[in-house]
Each structure stands twice: as C-alpha cells, then as structure tokens.
Amino acid sequence: MDEFFKANKEMWEAYVDIHETSEFYDLKGFLEGKQALNPIEIEEIGDVKGKSLLHLQCHFGLDTLSWARLGASVTGVDFSEKAITLANRISKDTGIEGRFIQANIYDIPKVLSEDDQFDIVFTSGGAIVWLPDLEEWAKIIARHLKPGGFFYIREGHPFAYVFDDEPDEPILKVRYPYFQGKEPLRFQTDASYASAEGEKMEEKTAYEWNHSLSKIINALIGVGLRIEYLHEFPYAAWKALPFMIEEEHEKWILPEFKDSIPLSFSIKASKDK
C-alpha cells in the first residue's frame, strides 16, 4: 500500500497550488465570509455550536473552518503537508481557530490519543475512494467518537463511479467495477477536477478504490455504530461525468436521467452512550 499512498500523496500535493487559486474552491470568497459547506451537510448535521468536530481528509481546511465559523471546535487531518500548511495559513489570516494535523488517515491513532474524542466525526465528497481499507477507517471513526456522538458522511454515490468518465460520445456506459477487490484502479492525470479549462500540471499516477454502499454501511455497523439514516440523491456536488450540467449551485445532474440515478448519498451513524 505504501506505493499507492505515495503516488496519491504526490498528486494531492500538486493539487494544492491549483486548488488554492481555483474558481471551484473560491478561496477568495471564503476569505470574504462565504460558506464552503454543501447545503445538504449544513441541513443534515444541524447546529454545531459548542460541539467538537474531527474532519477526516480535510484537504486545505475550507470545510473544516466553515464548521468553526458555525461555532464548532474543529480538528482537521490530511496527509498532504502543503494542504495542512495552507489550512494553517488560512486559519491565521481569517482568525478562525482550527487545529490541523498532517497524517495519513490510518496513522491517526499515532497522533491522537484515545482521549481525543469528538462529538462529530465528518467527511465529505471525494474522500473515501482514496482509502483501501474501510474496516480500519471505521475503527478510527469509532475510536474518536464520544459516546452519544455521531459520524456523518456526504459522498459521491459508488454506483455513479461505474460509468465511463472519458466517453467517446455523451452516453452512459459502464466502464469500472461496482464490486471492486483489493487492487485499486490506476489512473494517469495531468489536471485536477478543479482545474480551469486548459490548465495542466505534470502528469501524476493515482490509485482509487470504489466501495459499494453495502461495504460502507457494513464497515460502520461492524464497529458498533448505529445507522440513523441513509439518504440518496439524484445529483452530485461536482461534475462527476463530462455531460452533466449544473442545475443549481453544487447540484449537477444527468439531464437524460434526471431523478433516475443515484449520484450522491449521505449517512449518519451514531455511537451509543
């Protein structure tokens, strides 16, 4: 796995410079007071005032600091040094307090003690495809949840990941497995999902794992968490396929299959007191 993590980390380090100035992340807007969170997340998680929140795979911290703006005491963890450096800089520049830790998600038990427990553990779009082992992921979530706390995830739907994202013609065509084994899918990329049109970077190799919905849910159940709900949505928060259109802000749909195909989901899972 070290080979896969090393390659993915190199890619995400290269992404930071692109994302810092991208329209997609709109750092300028955030610095002016805009909210970076998806409306679904705010609605479903609810009031966070006075609560502690651990953000897994936080990238450069805009979502993390957005929760802090809403009153949470936040800790963000990401494996990219450049991303954590930028997150700390944004925290300092805005005066929004946040703790940021550079660590591979599977190394969190080495940098946080068992006493470091949180009311909420949070993760969001485009995160878990970079993780090979969801059982270990779920153990870390449960370890750092307070009794009575909850885990929340909003993610791209694994069903949407089976379709060809580089089609010769604008039709849905199955290209990737839904039930994927331990071996990752390998990709070559010279641009980020947040790149401006025509913006290129040095080509990088990336490795991804598509996790079925049942695998995600069963990993959480397996560590004793109680599923409060599973919600599925016929839209995504980003342009996951080339022929999607943005119907509303952060609401990308497949016009020919509107309201027919699941493109994202959310789960809330609680730890009993």
TITORZA-31262 format. One record per atom (N, C-alpha, C): x, y, z. Coordinates in steps of 0.2 Angstrom, whole numbers, padded with zeros to 4 digits, always signed. Layout:
REM residues N
XYZ;...
END
This chain:
REM residues 273
+0004-0006+0000;+0000+0000+0000;+0004+0006+0000;+0011+0006+0002;+0015+0012+0003;+0016+0015-0004;+0016+0011-0009;+0017+0013-0016;+0011+0017-0018;+0005+0015-0017;-0001+0018-0018;-0002+0025-0015;-0001+0025-0008;-0001+0031-0004;+0004+0036-0006;+0010+0034-0008;+0015+0039-0010;+0013+0042-0017;+0010+0038-0021;+0008+0041-0028;+0002+0046-0027;-0003+0044-0023;-0008+0048-0022;-0006+0055-0018;-0002+0054-0013;+0000+0060-0010;+0004+0065-0014;+0008+0062-0019;+0011+0067-0023;+0006+0070-0028;+0001+0067-0030;-0004+0070-0034;-0008+0076-0030;-0009+0074-0024;-0013+0079-0020;-0009+0085-0018;-0002+0084-0017;+0002+0089-0016;+0002+0094-0022;+0002+0091-0028;+0002+0095-0034;-0005+0099-0034;-0010+0096-0032;-0016+0099-0032;-0017+0105-0028;-0013+0106-0023;-0014+0111-0018;-0014+0118-0022;-0008+0119-0025;-0007+0125-0029;-0013+0127-0034;-0015+0122-0037;-0021+0123-0042;-0027+0125-0038;-0028+0121-0033;-0035+0122-0029;-0035+0129-0025;-0029+0131-0023;-0029+0137-0019;-0031+0143-0023;-0030+0143-0030;-0032+0149-0034;-0038+0147-0039;-0041+0141-0038;-0047+0139-0042;-0053+0142-0041;-0057+0143-0046;-0064+0145-0045;-0068+0140-0041;-0067+0134-0042;-0070+0128-0039;-0070+0129-0031;-0064+0130-0028;-0064+0131-0021;-0066+0138-0019;-0065+0143-0023;-0066+0150-0022;-0064+0152-0015;-0057+0152-0014;-0054+0154-0008;-0055+0161-0006;-0055+0165-0012;-0056+0172-0011;-0063+0174-0008;-0068+0170-0010;-0075+0171-0007;-0075+0169+0000;-0071+0163+0001;-0071+0161+0008;-0068+0166+0013;-0063+0169+0011;-0059+0174+0015;-0064+0180+0016;-0069+0181+0011;-0073+0187+0012;-0080+0185+0016;-0080+0179+0018;-0085+0177+0023;-0090+0171+0020;-0089+0169+0014;-0093+0164+0011;-0093+0157+0014;-0098+0153+0014;-0098+0147+0017;-0096+0142+0012;-0091+0137+0014;-0089+0132+0009;-0092+0125+0009;-0097+0125+0014;-0100+0118+0015;-0106+0117+0010;-0107+0111+0009;-0113+0110+0004;-0119+0111+0008;-0125+0113+0006;-0131+0114+0009;-0134+0108+0013;-0133+0102+0009;-0135+0096+0012;-0132+0095+0019;-0125+0096+0019;-0122+0095+0025;-0124+0099+0031;-0125+0106+0030;-0127+0110+0035;-0134+0108+0037;-0139+0106+0033;-0145+0105+0034;-0146+0098+0039;-0142+0093+0036;-0142+0087+0040;-0138+0086+0046;-0133+0090+0047;-0129+0089+0053;-0132+0094+0058;-0135+0100+0056;-0138+0104+0061;-0133+0108+0065;-0136+0111+0070;-0132+0115+0075;-0126+0112+0077;-0120+0116+0076;-0114+0113+0079;-0111+0117+0084;-0114+0122+0086;-0112+0127+0091;-0110+0123+0098;-0104+0125+0100;-0101+0121+0106;-0099+0114+0105;-0099+0111+0099;-0098+0104+0098;-0091+0104+0095;-0087+0098+0097;-0081+0097+0094;-0082+0092+0088;-0078+0094+0083;-0078+0091+0076;-0071+0089+0074;-0071+0082+0072;-0065+0080+0068;-0066+0079+0061;-0063+0082+0057;-0064+0082+0049;-0058+0077+0046;-0060+0072+0044;-0055+0067+0041;-0054+0069+0033;-0048+0069+0031;-0046+0070+0024;-0049+0077+0023;-0046+0082+0026;-0049+0089+0026;-0046+0093+0021;-0041+0091+0017;-0038+0095+0011;-0035+0101+0015;-0037+0107+0012;-0034+0113+0015;-0039+0117+0019;-0044+0113+0022;-0047+0116+0028;-0053+0120+0027;-0055+0122+0021;-0061+0126+0020;-0067+0124+0023;-0069+0117+0022;-0075+0115+0025;-0074+0114+0033;-0068+0113+0035;-0066+0112+0042;-0067+0119+0046;-0065+0124+0043;-0065+0131+0045;-0072+0134+0045;-0076+0131+0040;-0083+0133+0039;-0087+0131+0045;-0086+0125+0047;-0089+0122+0053;-0087+0126+0059;-0081+0129+0060;-0078+0133+0065;-0082+0140+0065;-0083+0142+0059;-0087+0148+0058;-0095+0147+0061;-0097+0141+0061;-0104+0140+0063;-0104+0138+0071;-0098+0138+0074;-0097+0138+0081;-0094+0131+0084;-0092+0127+0079;-0089+0121+0082;-0081+0122+0083;-0079+0118+0088;-0071+0117+0089;-0069+0112+0085;-0064+0114+0080;-0063+0109+0074;-0055+0107+0074;-0055+0100+0072;-0048+0097+0071;-0049+0094+0064;-0044+0096+0059;-0044+0093+0053;-0037+0089+0052;-0038+0083+0048;-0032+0079+0047;-0032+0078+0039;-0026+0078+0037;-0025+0077+0030;-0017+0074+0029;-0016+0070+0024;-0009+0068+0023;-0005+0072+0019;-0007+0078+0016;-0003+0082+0012;+0000+0088+0017;+0006+0088+0017;+0010+0094+0020;+0008+0101+0018;+0007+0101+0011;+0006+0108+0008;-0001+0110+0010;-0006+0105+0010;-0013+0107+0011;-0013+0109+0019;-0010+0105+0023;-0010+0107+0030;-0007+0114+0031;-0001+0115+0028;+0002+0122+0028;-0003+0128+0026;-0006+0126+0021;-0011+0131+0018;-0017+0132+0023;-0020+0127+0026;-0025+0127+0031;-0023+0131+0037;-0017+0130+0039;-0015+0134+0045;-0014+0141+0043;-0012+0143+0037;-0011+0150+0035;-0018+0153+0034;-0023+0149+0032;-0030+0152+0031;-0033+0153+0038;-0032+0149+0042;-0034+0150+0049;-0031+0156+0052;-0025+0157+0051;-0022+0163+0054;-0024+0169+0051;-0025+0169+0044;-0027+0175+0041;-0034+0177+0042;-0038+0172+0043;-0045+0174+0045;-0047+0175+0052;-0042+0172+0056;-0044+0172+0064;-0048+0167+0066;-0050+0162+0061;-0054+0157+0063;-0050+0151+0066;-0051+0149+0072;-0047+0145+0076;-0049+0138+0073;-0043+0134+0072;-0044+0127+0070;-0037+0124+0071;-0037+0117+0073;-0031+0113+0074;-0031+0109+0067;-0025+0109+0064;-0024+0105+0058;-0018+0100+0059;-0018+0094+0058;-0013+0089+0059;-0012+0085+0052;-0005+0085+0050;-0003+0081+0044;-0002+0074+0046;-0006+0070+0043;-0006+0062+0045;-0010+0058+0040;-0007+0053+0037;-0011+0048+0034;-0017+0046+0038;-0023+0045+0036;-0029+0044+0040;-0028+0037+0044;-0024+0032+0042;-0023+0026+0045;-0018+0027+0051;-0014+0033+0051;-0009+0034+0056;-0012+0039+0062;-0019+0040+0061;-0022+0045+0066;-0021+0042+0073;-0022+0036+0075;-0020+0033+0081;-0013+0035+0084;-0009+0036+0080;-0002+0038+0082;-0001+0045+0084;-0006+0050+0081;-0005+0057+0083;-0011+0059+0087;-0016+0055+0088;-0022+0057+0093;-0022+0052+0098;-0023+0053+0104;-0024+0048+0109;-0031+0046+0109;-0032+0041+0113;-0039+0038+0114;-0044+0043+0117;-0040+0048+0121;-0044+0053+0125;-0046+0059+0120;-0044+0059+0114;-0046+0064+0109;-0052+0061+0106;-0058+0063+0109;-0064+0061+0106;-0068+0067+0104;-0073+0066+0100;-0076+0072+0097;-0084+0070+0097;-0088+0076+0097;-0095+0075+0096;-0097+0073+0089;-0093+0075+0084;-0095+0074+0077;-0088+0072+0074;-0088+0066+0070;-0083+0065+0065;-0086+0066+0058;-0083+0069+0054;-0086+0072+0047;-0081+0070+0042;-0084+0068+0036;-0080+0068+0030;-0085+0069+0024;-0082+0072+0018;-0087+0074+0013;-0084+0072+0006;-0087+0074+0001;-0086+0072-0006;-0079+0070-0008;-0078+0065-0012;-0072+0063-0015;-0067+0061-0010;-0068+0058-0005;-0063+0056+0000;-0062+0049+0001;-0067+0045+0001;-0066+0038+0003;-0063+0033-0003;-0064+0036-0009;-0061+0032-0015;-0053+0032-0014;-0050+0036-0010;-0043+0035-0009;-0041+0031-0003;-0046+0027+0000;-0044+0023+0005;-0045+0015+0003;-0040+0011+0005;-0041+0004+0003;-0044+0000+0008;-0045+0002+0014;-0047-0002+0020;-0052+0002+0024;-0059+0000+0022;-0064+0004+0026;-0065+0001+0033;-0063-0005+0034;-0064-0008+0041;-0060-0004+0046;-0054-0003+0044;-0049+0001+0048;-0051+0008+0048;-0054+0011+0043;-0057+0018+0043;-0062+0018+0048;-0067+0013+0048;-0072+0013+0053;-0070+0013+0060;-0065+0009+0061;-0062+0008+0068;-0059+0015+0071;-0056+0019+0066;-0053+0025+0068;-0059+0030+0070;-0064+0030+0066;-0070+0034+0067;-0073+0032+0074;-0074+0026+0075;-0077+0024+0082;-0073+0026+0088;-0066+0025+0087;-0061+0026+0092;-0062+0034+0094;-0063+0038+0089;-0063+0045+0091;-0069+0049+0091;-0075+0045+0092;-0081+0047+0093;-0083+0047+0101;-0086+0052+0103;-0088+0052+0110;-0094+0047+0110;-0096+0044+0116;-0102+0041+0117;-0108+0046+0116;-0113+0044+0112;-0118+0049+0111;-0116+0053+0105;-0110+0053+0102;-0108+0057+0096;-0110+0054+0090;-0109+0057+0084;-0111+0054+0078;-0106+0055+0072;-0106+0050+0067;-0102+0051+0061;-0106+0053+0056;-0104+0058+0051;-0108+0060+0046;-0103+0060+0039;-0106+0057+0034;-0103+0057+0028;-0108+0059+0022;-0105+0064+0018;-0109+0065+0011;-0104+0064+0006;-0106+0059+0001;-0101+0057-0004;-0104+0056-0010;-0100+0055-0015;-0102+0053-0022;-0104+0046-0021;-0110+0044-0025;-0113+0038-0025;-0108+0033-0028;-0107+0027-0025;-0102+0022-0029;-0105+0019-0035;-0112+0020-0036;-0115+0017-0042;-0113+0022-0048;-0112+0029-0046;-0110+0033-0052;-0103+0032-0054;-0099+0029-0050;-0092+0028-0052;-0091+0023-0057;-0096+0019-0059;-0095+0013-0063;-0095+0016-0071;-0097+0022-0072;-0098+0025-0079;-0092+0028-0081;-0091+0027-0088;-0085+0030-0091;-0085+0037-0091;-0080+0040-0088;-0079+0047-0087;-0075+0050-0093;-0073+0046-0098;-0070+0049-0104;-0073+0046-0110;-0080+0047-0111;-0083+0043-0116;-0082+0046-0123;-0082+0042-0128;-0082+0044-0135;-0088+0048-0137;-0093+0047-0134;-0100+0050-0135;-0104+0051-0129;-0108+0056-0129;-0111+0058-0122;-0117+0053-0120;-0115+0047-0119;-0120+0042-0117;-0117+0038-0111;-0121+0036-0106;-0119+0032-0100;-0117+0025-0103;-0111+0023-0101;-0108+0017-0102;-0104+0014-0096;-0105+0008-0094;-0102+0005-0089;-0094+0004-0091;-0090+0006-0087;-0083+0005-0088;-0079+0002-0082;-0081+0004-0076;-0077+0002-0070;-0082-0003-0065;-0079-0007-0061;-0082-0011-0057;-0086-0008-0051;-0092-0010-0050;-0095-0008-0043;-0092-0012-0038;-0092-0019-0038;-0089-0023-0033;-0081-0024-0035;-0077-0019-0032;-0070-0019-0033;-0067-0023-0028;-0061-0027-0030;-0057-0031-0025;-0052-0026-0022;-0047-0029-0019;-0042-0025-0015;-0037-0021-0020;-0037-0024-0026;-0032-0020-0030;-0036-0014-0033;-0032-0008-0033;-0035-0002-0035;-0036-0001-0042;-0040+0004-0044;-0040+0006-0051;-0034+0011-0052;-0030+0011-0057;-0025+0015-0059;-0026+0020-0064;-0025+0027-0063;-0026+0032-0067;-0020+0036-0068;-0020+0039-0074;-0015+0044-0076;-0018+0051-0077;-0016+0056-0073;-0019+0063-0074;-0014+0068-0075;-0016+0073-0079;-0012+0079-0079;-0016+0086-0078;-0022+0085-0074;-0026+0090-0072;-0030+0088-0066;-0033+0093-0063;-0037+0092-0057;-0044+0093-0059;-0049+0090-0055;-0056+0091-0056;-0057+0099-0055;-0053+0102-0052;-0054+0109-0051;-0050+0114-0055;-0047+0111-0060;-0043+0115-0065;-0047+0119-0069;-0045+0125-0071;-0048+0129-0076;-0047+0125-0083;-0051+0127-0088;-0051+0124-0094;-0044+0125-0097;-0041+0120-0099;-0034+0120-0102;-0028+0120-0097;-0030+0121-0091;-0024+0121-0086;-0022+0114-0085;-0015+0113-0085;-0012+0107-0085;-0006+0107-0079;-0005+0101-0077;+0001+0100-0072;+0005+0094-0075;+0011+0093-0071;+0015+0087-0073;+0010+0081-0072;+0011+0076-0076;+0006+0070-0076;+0008+0066-0069;+0003+0064-0066;+0003+0060-0060;-0001+0054-0061;+0001+0049-0057;-0002+0042-0056;-0006+0043-0050;-0013+0040-0050;-0017+0040-0045;-0020+0033-0044;-0022+0031-0038;-0025+0024-0037;-0031+0025-0033;-0037+0022-0035;-0043+0023-0032;-0046+0016-0030;-0051+0016-0025;-0055+0011-0024;-0062+0013-0023;-0066+0009-0027;-0073+0011-0027;-0076+0006-0022;-0080+0009-0017;-0083+0005-0011;-0090+0005-0012;-0093-0001-0012;-0100-0002-0013;-0104+0001-0007;-0110+0003-0008;-0114+0006-0002;-0114+0001+0003;-0115-0005+0002;-0116-0010+0007;-0109-0011+0011;-0104-0010+0008;-0097-0011+0011;-0096-0005+0016;-0098+0001+0014;-0098+0007+0018;-0102+0006+0024;-0108+0004+0023;-0113+0003+0029;-0111-0002+0033;-0109-0008+0031;-0107-0013+0035;-0100-0012+0039;-0096-0008+0036;-0090-0006+0040;-0092-0002+0046;-0096+0002+0045;-0099+0006+0051;-0102+0002+0056;-0107-0002+0054;-0110-0007+0058;-0106-0011+0062;-0100-0013+0058;-0096-0018+0061;-0092-0015+0067;-0091-0009+0068;-0088-0006+0074;-0093-0004+0079;-0099-0006+0078;-0104-0004+0083;-0108+0002+0083;-0107+0006+0077;-0111+0012+0076;-0118+0010+0073;-0123+0014+0075;-0130+0013+0073;-0131+0018+0068;-0134+0015+0062;-0136+0019+0056;-0142+0023+0058;-0142+0030+0058;-0148+0034+0059;-0152+0034+0052;-0148+0035+0047;-0151+0036+0040;-0146+0035+0035;-0149+0033+0029;-0145+0033+0023;-0150+0037+0018;-0147+0042+0015;-0151+0046+0010;-0147+0046+0003;-0151+0045-0002;-0148+0045-0009;-0151+0051-0013;-0146+0054-0017;-0149+0060-0021;-0147+0059-0028;-0152+0061-0032;-0151+0060-0040;-0146+0066-0043;-0142+0069-0039;-0137+0074-0041;-0131+0074-0037;-0126+0077-0040;-0119+0077-0037;-0117+0084-0035;-0112+0085-0031;-0110+0091-0029;-0104+0094-0034;-0102+0090-0038;-0097+0092-0043;-0099+0088-0050;-0095+0090-0055;-0096+0087-0062;-0092+0081-0062;-0096+0075-0060;-0093+0069-0060;-0092+0065-0067;-0096+0067-0071;-0096+0065-0078;-0096+0070-0083;-0093+0070-0089;-0092+0075-0093;-0099+0079-0096;-0104+0075-0096;-0110+0078-0099;-0115+0079-0094;-0113+0080-0088;-0118+0083-0083;-0118+0090-0083;-0124+0093-0081;-0125+0100-0081;-0127+0102-0074;-0125+0109-0072;-0126+0111-0066;-0133+0115-0065;-0138+0111-0063;-0145+0114-0062;-0145+0119-0057;-0142+0119-0052;-0141+0124-0047;-0134+0124-0044;-0132+0128-0040;-0125+0128-0037;-0124+0122-0033;-0119+0118-0035;-0117+0112-0032;-0122+0107-0033;-0126+0107-0038;-0131+0102-0040;-0131+0100-0047;-0126+0095-0048;-0125+0093-0055;-0129+0087-0057;-0133+0087-0062;-0137+0082-0064;-0136+0079-0071;-0138+0073-0072;-0138+0070-0079;-0145+0071-0082;-0145+0076-0087;-0152+0078-0090;-0156+0073-0092;-0153+0068-0095;-0157+0062-0098;-0160+0058-0093;-0157+0058-0087;-0159+0053-0082;-0160+0057-0075;-0163+0063-0076;-0165+0067-0070;-0169+0063-0065;-0167+0063-0059;-0171+0059-0054;-0172+0052-0055;-0167+0049-0059;-0167+0042-0060;-0162+0038-0057;-0156+0041-0057;-0150+0038-0055;-0147+0041-0049;-0145+0037-0044;-0141+0040-0038;-0134+0042-0039;-0133+0048-0038;-0126+0051-0039;-0123+0053-0033;-0126+0054-0027;-0123+0055-0021;-0127+0052-0015;-0124+0052-0009;-0128+0049-0003;-0125+0053+0003;-0129+0052+0008;-0126+0054+0015;-0128+0049+0020;-0124+0048+0025;-0126+0043+0030;-0124+0047+0037;-0128+0045+0042;-0127+0047+0049;-0127+0041+0053;-0122+0040+0057;-0121+0034+0061;-0119+0036+0068;-0122+0034+0073;-0121+0036+0080;-0118+0031+0084;-0114+0033+0089;-0111+0029+0094;-0115+0029+0101;-0118+0024+0103;-0122+0024+0109;-0118+0026+0115;-0122+0029+0119;-0119+0031+0126;-0117+0026+0130;
END
